[in-house]
């Protein structure tokens, strides 16, 4: 009998058709665990995780949905923000594989903090039930370390976002956003989001975003052609982003 068989509720966690075998490499990438995950760590997570799909435009979850599981985006694109009825001002656009919500389930009795909606096509998500995962962590310390790293990175991201909103002007926030999204060692950024959605992430109106794009162009930092932004002065853009 394997070690996994001694864990309560693993066998009943999900119907066989909903279970996944994501594997050690996938979990190592998502958890960025140190020390590295073992094959048994990955098998334990695979025994817990379930999958589901959401069609384009459907809510993956809302801020009224009880958060009983950690949620992963496996495939597709999801817009994350806070809805007001049917409308939503997105704070970010996530592309799988990525964590959709690794935090809310750890607060007992809470709902998801934000809303998540499938964007552009069907998406596939995975869920890790918090109660079963919590029972597993004392037995597999590397998983606990990996989850702490995930939550730590999320806290860092939120702290940086708050700092930029409070202390950077519109031009600085746009420059920082461009620097973060520019592919490594490249100068061309193809915007995968509507400009009004980018503006919402940066806490500005679409008109302000367009004006700031023009200002950066006049300064010789970028040039814009539709949904393509070419960085002309990487050092200057980074200096503005860090100001």
Residue pairs with C-beta under 8 A, 6 or more apart in sequence:
3 40
3 139
4 10
4 40
4 43
4 44
4 47
5 11
7 44
7 47
7 132
7 135
7 136
7 139
8 135
9 131
9 132
9 135
10 44
10 47
10 48
10 132
11 47
13 47
13 48
13 50
13 129
13 132
14 48
14 49
14 50
18 50
18 51
18 52
19 46
19 47
19 49
19 50
19 51
20 46
20 49
20 50
20 51
20 126
21 46
22 42
22 45
22 46
22 49
22 126
23 42
23 46
24 37
24 38
24 39
24 41
24 42
26 42
26 97
27 33
27 37
27 41
27 42
27 45
27 146
28 36
28 37
28 42
29 97
30 72
30 97
30 99
30 150
31 37
31 143
31 146
31 147
31 149
31 150
32 146
32 149
32 150
32 153
33 41
33 142
33 143
33 145
33 146
33 149
34 145
34 146
34 149
35 142
35 145
36 142
37 142
37 143
37 146
38 142
40 140
41 140
41 142
41 143
44 136
44 139
44 140
44 143
45 128
45 143
48 128
48 129
48 132
48 133
48 136
49 72
49 126
49 127
49 128
50 126
50 127
51 74
51 124
51 125
51 126
51 127
52 124
52 125
52 127
53 122
53 123
53 124
53 125
54 60
54 118
54 122
54 123
54 125
55 118
55 122
56 118
56 119
56 120
56 121
56 122
57 117
57 118
58 117
58 118
59 65
59 115
59 116
59 117
59 118
60 71
60 73
60 78
60 100
60 116
60 117
60 118
60 123
60 125
61 67
61 71
61 100
61 101
61 112
61 115
61 116
62 83
62 111
62 112
62 115
62 116
63 82
63 83
63 111
63 112
63 113
63 114
63 115
64 111
65 111
65 112
66 109
66 110
66 111
67 101
67 104
67 105
67 107
67 110
67 111
67 112
67 130
68 105
68 129
68 130
68 131
69 105
69 127
69 128
69 129
69 130
70 99
70 101
70 102
70 105
70 127
70 128
70 130
70 133
71 99
71 100
71 101
71 102
71 112
71 116
71 125
71 126
71 127
72 96
72 97
72 98
72 99
72 100
72 125
72 126
72 127
72 128
73 94
73 95
73 96
73 97
73 98
73 99
73 100
73 123
73 124
73 125
74 96
74 97
74 123
74 124
74 125
74 126
75 96
75 97
75 123
75 124
76 95
76 96
76 118
76 119
76 120
76 121
76 122
76 123
76 124
77 93
77 94
77 95
77 96
77 118
77 119
77 120
77 121
77 123
77 192
78 93
78 94
78 96
78 100
78 116
78 117
78 118
78 119
78 123
79 88
79 90
79 92
79 93
79 94
79 116
79 117
79 119
79 197
80 90
80 91
80 92
80 93
80 94
80 100
80 114
80 115
80 116
81 88
81 89
81 90
81 91
81 92
81 114
81 115
81 200
82 88
82 89
82 91
82 114
82 115
83 115
83 117
88 115
88 117
89 200
90 193
90 197
90 200
90 201
91 114
91 200
91 201
92 201
93 119
93 192
93 193
93 197
94 100
95 192
96 123
96 124
99 150
99 154
100 116
100 125
101 112
101 113
101 114
101 116
102 147
102 150
102 151
102 154
103 113
103 151
103 154
104 110
104 111
104 112
104 113
105 130
106 130
133 143
136 143
137 143
137 144
137 147
138 144
164 172
164 173
164 176
165 173
165 203
168 176
168 243
170 202
170 204
170 208
170 209
170 212
171 212
171 215
171 216
171 240
172 240
172 241
172 243
173 202
173 203
173 204
174 202
174 209
174 212
174 213
174 216
175 216
175 221
175 237
175 238
175 240
175 241
176 241
176 242
177 198
177 201
177 202
178 189
178 222
178 229
178 231
178 237
178 241
179 237
179 238
179 241
181 189
182 189
182 231
183 189
187 230
187 231
187 232
187 234
188 228
188 229
188 230
188 231
189 228
189 229
189 230
189 231
190 227
190 228
191 198
191 227
191 228
191 229
195 206
195 209
195 210
195 227
196 206
196 209
198 209
199 205
199 206
199 208
199 209
202 209
204 212
213 222
213 224
213 229
216 222
216 237
216 240
217 223
217 224
219 236
220 232
220 233
220 236
221 231
221 232
221 233
221 236
221 237
221 240
222 229
222 230
222 231
222 232
222 233
222 237
223 229
223 230
223 232
224 230
231 237
